[in-house]
Amino acid sequence: MEQSTALRILQSGKNVFLTGAAGAGKTYVLNQYIRQLRRHGVPVAITASTGIAATHLGGQTIHSWAGMGIKDSFTTGDMERIARKKPVRERVEKAQVLVVDEISMLSKKMLANLDLVLQYVRLDRRPFGGLQVVLCGDFFQLPPVSREPLPRAERFCFMAPVWVAAQLQICYLTSQHRQSADDLGDFLNEMRSGELSDSRIDQLQECIDRTAENTPEHPPTRLYTHNADVDRINAAALAGLTTRPLTYRAKAHGSKSLVTALTRSIMAPAELQLAVGAEVMFVKNNPEKGYHNGTLGTVTSLTEAGHPVVTTRDDCDIVVKPEEWRIIDTAGQPVASYIQLPLRLAWAITVHKSQGMTLEAAEMDLSRTFELGQGYVALSRVKDWAGLRLLGCNGTALQVDPLVRKADVRFQELAAEAAADSQARTEAQHDTAWEKRVKRMGGTLDPKLIAQYEAKLQAEVPTKKSKSGRPKSGPKSDTVSTYMLTKRLVEEEKSLLEMMKARGVTEGTILKHLRHLVESDPSLAIDYLRPDPKTYGEIIMGYALCPLSAEAAKDPTKLLPMRAVYEVLKEKYNYRQIALVGVYVLRDQMREAQAATTEKEKTADEAA
């Protein structure tokens, strides 16, 4: 199904399961639909099954939004307590549409519980309390983590009775937008169908122990199936830093048994060692401060009080302070608490935590894969074979759950029926139905009001990019523009090494900042950083000898892939040198584009 068809079905108001392979554009379609609802003033609840997935849509976890927490079952008294919570009741009653992303990590029991809570709070016996629900995800991804082993039929939410009762329309996206033109996407599709050929397996074997193509921004992310491997690699990487490590010790309060139970459920270690240069991951949701469970970054400095400053992959600097986790009794009183920095080391992360990420390069060990779907999730994180280095792979890594595969065949059949039904309606019929639905949901068709909502959405763009509830800079914010800090160092004509030391970041990060700065301001004085004439001239010739891609021909900010230049130059220069010269190539292209625009405007003025 094409994305445009899926969007039409979403607009129809029917309950929808939006699915497709990794990189098919599910999040893009969701964002398009959410934007349409919001520009018409229609209340939409944006949630996901996990914190890191919620960041992709700018929402919160479904457990938090519905007031469910992580309980497995609910009594009438539990639901009454949820309904009495004013913030929960107001948002559940107000919403017209509910989006739940990464639905594969919501169990059959949790989806049933969500249905019961929504019916109870909204006083509506229809499925999900009469809300339009949009469930999004891919069941070939990893299933929910449970405290006790569950039968396969209990793990997947498509086995819940409400899945059938809600009459979900299946929108199965088929286009590929993550993997590049090589055949990694074909390999993943063969995994999904359970029909991997010998030639495909040989292709995967070729990735073992080779060097993955690196990017200037970050080293390859390391993915492992077991926490013990992740901890070992992170400890070794921390020991390899030249900066002095600091130890942050957790504080716990409450009865020993409850504190033990609480500690087991928290990923923030009791003793956390950090140093400037450490790769870290946040392990708690705090959107007001700009991070969620799963947000990645690097410790770039320390405050005078000793709080680490983490620069996230979105280039936001966050001063990290201790957070509190609590166990609450039935009366709403805390009976156990755990206080620690919401961080853990992240040179390596588990495959579970990588779900939902898109990686330029990854190094992964799948030799101890124990869960069906782990291998699929890991391999689908990268864009192409060039970005993959495989340390090992067992048979389980190439398998997917047979129940999911059987369900997927049926989903594709139902999606074809839904597409045919949607395409049988004319564009005019669709537009009329959409306008009527907007009115029923309390939205507006007034162009002036729509323009106001649109302006508000545009104003929120910088805030969304920082994944926080406030702008990236300001006197009351812990988040400042990391680009501006680098720009000040450029204006002081600091060398790359001096900038790296001052910022406590890698050379790749500084090069990324330089690209951003010259794209915004091509007049920035960076000539003092230019390499020697021979090196500069030969790398410039390498860029010139590579044919322009279609993207680069249309957009001057789309440079040639460094690998192409690297190969043209017979591997004489490394990626860092090529990236530095690429900054000058970009600057010159931006200057030419500006000059062409100025000339065009001048000609138009003269003609007028």
N, C-alpha and C positions, 0 to 999 in steps of 0.2 A: 504494500500500500504506500502511496506517495504521502508526503507530509501534508500537502494541501487537502487531500481527501480526509486524513485524520482530523485536521482542524475543522473541517465542515461537520464531521460527526460529533466532535466535541461541542460545537456551537448549537447542535440540535437539542442539547439538554439531556440526552440519554446518558446513563451510567456507562463508563468506558474503562476498559483495560487496555492501556497503551504499552505496547511491547515491541521487541525487535532485538537484533543482535547488538553487542557493544559497539557504540559509535554510529548507530543508525539515526541518531538525532532526536531521541525521546525527550531529553531535557529542553532542546531547542523548541520543539512543538509545544511542550508545556508552558514555556516562557511566553510564546506567542499568544496562547490562549489566555494565560493569566493577564497579559498586557491588555488584550482586548476587553476582558471583563473590567479591569481597573479603569480603563479610559472611559468606560460607560458608567462608572460609579457602582458596579456590582460587587458586593462583598464576597471575597474569595479567601478561603483558609488554605494556606500553603504549608504542607507538612511533609515529613519523610520518616521512615522507620529508624534512621540513625542520624546522629548529629552532623557527620561529615556530608551526608547526602542532603540534609536540609540546607547547608550552606550554598549548594548549587542553585537553589531556588530562592534564597533569602527568606527561608521559613524557620519552623521549629519542629521538634519531634512530635509525632502523632500522640505519643504517650503523654507528653506535657500539654499539648493543645487540648486534648479531650479529658485531661485530669485523671488519666488511668494509672499513671506510674507504670510499674512493671509487674503488677499483680497478675496471677494466672486466672483467677476467678473472682467474681463479684457477687456479693449478697445484695438484697434490696437496701439494706442499711448502707453498704458501700456506695451504691448509686445515689442514694439520698444525700450522702455527704458530698459527693461530687457535684450534685445539682445545687447544693447550698453555697458552693464556692462562686461568689459573684463574678469574678473574671472569667472563669470557665463557662458558667451559664450564659453570660452575655455574648461571648464569642461564638459559642455553639448555636445559640438562638439567632444571632445576626447573620451567620454565614449562609450563602445561597449555593456555593460550590465548595467542595472539599477535595483538595489534591493530596494524594499520599504517594510519595516517590519511594523507590527501592522497596517495592511491595514484597519482593521475594524474601526479605528478612523479617516479615511479619507472619507469624505462625497462624495455623487454622484457628487455634483458640483465641489469639489476640484479635483477629479480624471479627470473630463472633462477639468478643467482648466489646469492641468498638461499636458494632451494630447495636448491642443492647444499651450501651451508655447513651448513644445518640437518640435512640427511640425514647429512652426514659427522660432525658433532659429536654428534648424538643416536644414531648407529649404527642408523638406521632408514631403510629405502629407500622408505617411503611419502612422498607429496608433503609437503614442509615438515617432514620428519622425524616425521610423525604428529601434529603440533600441530593444534589447531583454529585456523585463521587467519581473521581478520576484516579484510578489506581494505575501506577506506572512502574515498570520494572521488567526484569528478564529472569525467569526462573532457572536459567542455566547459570546464573550467578549463585553465590553461596546461600544456603538456607539459614534460617535464624539459629543463633546459638542458644541452646537450652541447658538448664541445670542438670536435667536428666535426659538420657537417650530417649528419643521419640520414634515411633514407627513412621515410615515415610509418609503414610497417608495423613498423619497428624502434623507433619512439619510444614506442609505447603498450604497456604491460605486458599488456593483454588479448590481445595477439598471441603471448605466450609459451606454449609447450607445457604448462607446469605449470598455467596458468590452466584449461585443459580437464581435465588429469589430476586436479586438486584437486576437481573436481565442485562448483564454487562455486554456492551458492544465491544468486539475485539478489533483494535486498530494495530495491525502488525506492520511496522515500518520495515522496508526492505532495502532502501538505499544505504550506502556506507559512507560515513563522513569522518571517521577516525583513521582507519587504515588507509595507506596511500595506494598508489596504482599497482604495487606488487601484490603477490597472491597470499599474503598473510590472512586477509579476509576470507579467501577461499578455504584456507586451512581451518580456520575457526568454524566456518559453516560445515565442513566435513566432520568436525568434532561434535557439533550440535546434532547432526544426523546419525552419528555413530558409525560412519562409513569412511574412516581414515584409511587412505591407500598407503601402500608401502613407500611410494615415492614421496608422499607428504611426510611420513615419519623420518625418512632419510633426510629430508630438507630440515627438519627440526634438529636432527642429530648434528648437522653441520654447524649449528649455533653453539654447540658445547665447547666451552673454554676459549672461544674466540673473543676478541675485544669488541664491545659494543661501540658504535659511533657515539661520541660524546657531544655535549652541547656546551657552549661557553658559560651558560648560566649555572648549571649544577652538575655534579658528577652523577653517574647512573644510580638510580635508586635501587637498593638491594631488597629483594623480596624473599622471604622464607616462610615455610609452613608452620614452624614451631617457635614458640616464644624463647626457648632456651638458646637457639641459634642466634636469634635477634639480639638477645642480651649479651651473648659472648662477643659478637661483632661490634656492638656499640661500646662495650667496655674497652676493647682493644683500640678502637678509633679515638676514644676520649684520652686514653693513655698516650696516644701518638701526638697530641696537640702540645705545642710549646707554651701555651698560656697556662696559668696556675688554676687548678680546679678548686671549686668551693663546694662544700657539702651542705645540703639543706635537709634538715631532719623534720619529719612529720610530728605533729602533736595529736594525741588521741584522748578522748574523754568518754567515760561511760563504763558500763559493766564489761568485764573481760570478754565474755562470750559474744556480746553484741558488737564490741569493737573488732573482734576477730572476724566476725561475719561481714562487717562493713569493709574492713581492710581487704578481704579477699575479692570484693567486687570492684575495687578501685585500681586503676592502672598507674596511678602516681605512686612511685616507690617510697617506702618509709625513709630510706636514705638516698637522696638524689644528688649525684655529683654532676656539676656543670662547669664549663669553662667557655671563654670567648672563642668562637669558632665551632662550637658544638652544634650538630644538627639535632633538632628537637621536634616533638609533636605535642600539641595540646591534647589533654585527655579529659577536658570538661567543657561544657557549653557555657559561653558567656558572650552572647552577641553584642551586648552593650559595650563591652571592651574590645570587640573585634575578633573574637576567636570562637571556634567550635571544636568539639571532640573530633580530632583527626586533622586539624589545621597544622601544616608543616612550616618550619622556619629555621633560622639560624641565630644563635646567641651572638650578637654583634658588639655588645658592650654591657657594662654594669653601672647602675646608678650609685650615687654616694652612699645610699642606704644598703647597697648590696643586692638590689633587685635586678635580675637579668633583663636586658632589653632584647627582644626577639624580633628580627626582621622576617616577616612571613613571605611566602612565595608570591604574594600579591604586592610585595614591597611596602608593607605597613610596619612601622616600628611600634611595638607594644611593650610597655613596662609591665612585667609579670609579677603579680603579688600573690600571696597565699590565698587559696580558696578553701571553702568548708563543705564537706560532705556530711549528711546527717541521716540518722534513722529516726523516724517520727512515730510516736505511739498513736493509738486510736483516738486519743484526745487532742492530737495535733502537737504534742510536746516532744522536743528532742530527747532521746534516751541514749544516743551515742553520736559522737562526732569525730571527724578526721580532718586535720588541717595540714595542707601541703601545697607547694607550687603545683599548678595543674599541668605539669610537663613530664615527659620522659624522653630519653635519647632516641634518635631516629635516623642514624646513618642506615640502619636496616629497619624494616617494618614487616609485620606479618601480611600474608596475602589477604586475610580478612580485612585489615585496615586499609588496604590499597583499593578496595572496591569503590568504584565511581571515579577513580583518578585516570587521567590521560598522561602518560609519561613519554618524554622524548627518547629516553634510554633507560634500560633496566637490566640489572644482573640478578638472576633468580636461581634458586636451588629447589627443584621439584622432586628430588630423589627420595624424599620422605613424605610425599603427599599421602594424606590419610582420608581426605574428604572428597567425595565426588563433586566435581565442579571447581575445585581449587586450581587445577591446572588451567582450565578455561579462563577463569578470572585473571590469573596472573598473566597469561599470554595475551589476553585482549587488552591489557593496559597499554601496550606499546603500539606505535603507529605502523611500524614496518619491521622487517627482518633485520635491517641494519642497526636498529636500536636495541637489539636483543643479544644478551650473552647468557647462555644456559650453563649452569655448573653441574647439573645432573637432572635426570627425569626417570620416574618409575612408571609402571603401567597404569596405576590409578590416576596419574596426572592427566592422562589422555581420555579419561572416561567421564561421562556425564550421567546424571541419574536417569534410569530407564523410565520412571514414572513421569519425569519432566519431559523427556523426549516424546513420550506418547501423548501427553497433554499438548505439547507444542504443535504436533501434527493437526490436532483438532482446532487449536487456536488459529492456525493458518487457514483452515477451511472456513471457519466462522468469519475471519477477516475478509476473505474473498466475497462472502455473502454480504457483509456490511458495506464493502466498497461498491458492489453492484447496486445495492439499494440506494446508497447516497448519490451515485452517478445518474440514477434514473430521474432525479429531481433537477429541474432547471436552476440556473443561477438566481433568477428572479424569485422562484419559490423559496429557495434557501434564504435569500436576503430578507424576504418578508417574514418568514418563520423566525429568523434571528431577531429582528426588530420587535416582534411580538413578545418573544421570550425575554428580551432585555427589560421591557416594560413590566412584565409579570414579576421579575426579580427585583423591582424597585430601582432599576437603572435609568439612565437618561439617554435620549436621542437628540437633545438640544445641542447644536454645534458649538455654542458658546461654552456650555458646561463641559463638553467633551474636550474642547481646547484647553480649558483650565486643568482638567484631569491630566491631559497629555503633558502640559507644562510642568505639572507636579512630578510626573514620572521622569521627565527629562532632568529635573532638578535633583532627583534621587540617584542618578547614575553614578556620580562619584562616590556616594555613600555605599552603594551596592558593591562597587569595585573593592572597597576596603573591607567589605563584609562586616561592617559595624553599623551602629545606629547613629553615627555622627560623621562629620567631614573628617578628612585625613589630617587636618591641622587646626590649630586654634588654641587659645590660652588655657582652656579647661580640658583639653584632650591629651591622653597618653600616646596618641598616634600622630606622628609627624611624617612629612614627606621625606622619604629616604633619598629621592632623587635630588632634592634641594641641598641636602647635606653633601652629596657628591659634587654638585655644581659649585658649591662654595670652595671646595678643594681644587676644582679645575681653575676657578678664578684666581686662586692663590698659586697656580702653576705647580701643583704638587705632582710628583711622578706617580706612575701606576702603583709602584711598591709603597710609596708614602700614603697613597689613598687607601690601599688595602690594609695597612697597619692602622691608620687613623679610624677606619670604619670597622675593622675586625672582620672583613669579608674576603671572599676569594677574588682572584683576578677576573674570573668569568662574570661575577656579579657587577664589578666595576664596569666592565665592557658593556654589559646589558644596560647599565645606567647611562653610559655615554651615548649609546644608540638612541635611547629615549630622549635624552637632552637635545641631541642635534636634530632629531625629528621634530621636536617642539620649537627649537631655535637654531636654524642652520648657521646663524652668525656667531655661535659660541666659539671662542678662541681655543681650539684644541691642537693647532699646528705644532706646538712644542712637544706633543706626545708622539709625533710621527716617527716611525722607525727609520733606519738609515736608508739613503736613496736607493741602493741596490735592492734591499729587501722590499722596500715599498714598491719600486718599479716592477719587480718580477711578480709580486702578488697582484698588483693592479692589472698586469698583463693576463694573469690567471683568470681574474674576473671577466676581462674582456673576451677571452677565448671561449668562455662557457656561454652557450646559447641561453637567451633569456627565457624564463618560464612564462606561461600565459599570465600568471598572477603578477610577476615582476614587470611585465610589459604594461600592465594596466595601472599598477600601483607602485610608485617609487619606494615605498617603505618595505616592499617584499623583496628582500635580497635573494640572491642565488643561494642554494644550500651549500654550506661550507665543504661538505664532502665532495661536491663536484669540483670546486676549486682545488681542494686538496689532491684530487686525482689528476687533474690537469697539470698541476705543478710537480707531478711525480713524487709526491710525499716529501718534498724538500723542506716545506715549512709546516709547523704544527698548527693546530686549530686556533690557538690563542693568537698567533701572529696573523692568521687569516682573518680572524674576527676583528682585530684592531684595525687593519686596513679596511675592512668592511664598514667601519664607522665613518671613514673618510668617503668611501663610495656612496654611502647613504647621504652624507652631508652634501656632497656635490649634486646628487640627484634631487635632493630637496631644494637646493639653490636654483637649479635649472627649472624645476617645476614652478617655483615662485616667480622667476624671471619671465617664464612663458605666460603665467597668469597676468602679471603686470603689463606685459606687452599687449595682451589681448584686451585688457581693460582700457589701455591707452588708445588702441585702434578704435574701440567702440566709442570712446569719448570723442575722438576726432570725427568719426562718422556722424555722430549726433550733432 
